[in-house]
């Protein structure tokens, strides 16, 4: 994937995560941390695998798990 296309995809994902989190005001801290972790993981997985769907979904799953576990300690 070309660099400009990658930047556009990552920007779209980031905008979606930010707008999605705006609706999280009623969430528990653990739920919010899970959602944030999944969003960050999806972006990281996408970037590390060159835009692969499996990488994006894997990153989201791993990030969501880490966020969920982190939220337990808050």
N, C-alpha and C positions, 0 to 999 in steps of 0.2 A: 504494500500500500504506500502511496506517495506521502511525503511528509505533510504537505498541506491538507490532504484528505484525512490523515491521522489526526492532525490538530483539530480539524472540524468535527470529527467524530468524538474526540475527547472533550471538546468544548460543549457539544450537545449533551453528552453523558453528564458532565459536571453541572450544566444548567438544569437538567432533569432532576439530578440529586438535590440540588439546592432548592428548587421549587417544590420538590416532594417533601423535603424536610420542613418547609414552611407550614405544612399541615400537621406537623408532629407535636404541636404545643400541648396536646392532651396525653401524650405518650408517657409511659414510665421511663425513667433514666435508662434502664436496661434495654427496653424496646428501642429507644432512640439510639443508643450505642450500637445495637445490632444493625439498624438501618444505615447508620453512618459507616460502619465497618463494611457492610455489603456494597455500598456505593463506592467507597475508596478501593475496596478489593476488586470491584468490576473494572474500574479505571486502570488499576495496576495490572490486572490480568490482561486487559486489552492491550496495554502498551507493551508488556513483556512478550506477548505472543504475536505481535504484529497484526492485531485486529481479529484474531481467531475467536469464533463464537465459544468454543470449548474453553479457551483461556479466560474469556470474559466471565462466563458462568462459573468456572472454577474459582476465579479470583473473588467473585461475589460470595460464593459459598464459604470460602476460607475466611474472608474479611468479616462476613456476618457472624461466623462462629467466634472469631477473636473478639469482635465487638460485644457479643452476647456474654462471653466469659468475663470480659473487662467490666461490663455493666453489673455483674454480680458483686463485685468488690466495692461498689460506690455506695 
